[in-house]
């Protein structure tokens, strides 16, 4: 009997040890295979929403300087990057043939004036002859026949006509002389504005031919040290935000590769209404003006722009990673799994045929757009995830504004689940 009790006692101890060991092993297994939840905190502070784009820097005004006359370049007085003043000589075209044309037209004008003087003298003689003939007829009508009187009268009228022709010839000669003098003046290429020469397209000795088109000689940009333009292309989906930013006179921040550590600022000057469509993508040109006192912004540079389309101060901010998180059903509390089922139905609906989705009314599409701001975030409760509905607002690349939702500062939100 004692031997039997001893065996039973030994078996009981061994069984207890096995049970205890099994429980420890099970607990260890559960611990080892428990999913690891990564969390981020709700914060409070400022949110600045931006729309990013790229653009090209150009002068506010580009003055293209050409010429109306042809000929070889005999003198070149301006080069790239030169600062020039209004009226300053930039280049000179060989003026010899134009000097000759002026001399020819001056001689033509002098000839016309001399011819007019001769006609005036002959006309005066004809007037005097006609007056003498009339005086003789007054003394005795039979002194001169009617045919002789007609001869004097018509001779005077002929010289009247010749005088008008001479006057017209003088005007014509003056116009030709003025044209020749203007062409001579065009041989001196002068700057019409104060500015900087950003392009020179001629060399000394080069021959210009301006018969059919006006050759472009220089491009001068005025006020480059005051202000520059950045021409950016913005997607049609963001134009509404850009227009609101323009009305609020919001800042535009941008950088250029030449000065990576410098942050430049500007303001939206124009949203132009001439869209560009490329591969079914519609963009609008947006012009940003920026000060350039240090002349760091040069024509042709590429600018990376950030348009401030919204700003909120001292608001609750949800980490964007928490909004992007989508849990598996086995990690979610049973009461909240229906949320995942609804999300799955939405995802399935989005995979439907594009034609079927396009049959929705405009009101339905607008309602869907409003519902996009209604989301869920997930908190950890007894090793299971519980959903918290939120309504979001402005977003940057790290946080999104919380408009409605039962969250508080420093509350932990699940952003990722690591598999055991």
Secondary structure, DSSP 8 states (H G I E B T S, - for coil): -HHHHHHHHHHHHHHHHHHHHHHHHHHHHHHHTS-EEEEEE-EEEEEEEEEEEEEEEEES--EEEE-SS-EEEEEE---TT-EE-TT-EEEEE--HHHHHHHHHHHHHHHHHHHHHHHHHHHHHHHHHHHHHHHHHHHH-TTSS-HHHHHHHHHHHHHHHHHHHHHHHHHHHHHHHHHHHHHHHHHTEEE-SSSEEEEEE---TT-EE--SSS--EEEEEETTTTTEEEEEEEEEGGGHHHHHHHHHTT-EEEEEETTEEEEEEEEEEEEE-S--EEETTEEEEEEEEEEE-TT----TT-EEEEEEEEEEEEEEEEEEHHHHH----GGGB-GGGHHHHHHHHHHHHHHTS-HHHHTTS-HHHHHHHHHHTTEEEEEEEETTEEEEEEEEEEEE-SSEEEEEEES--TT-EEEEEEE--
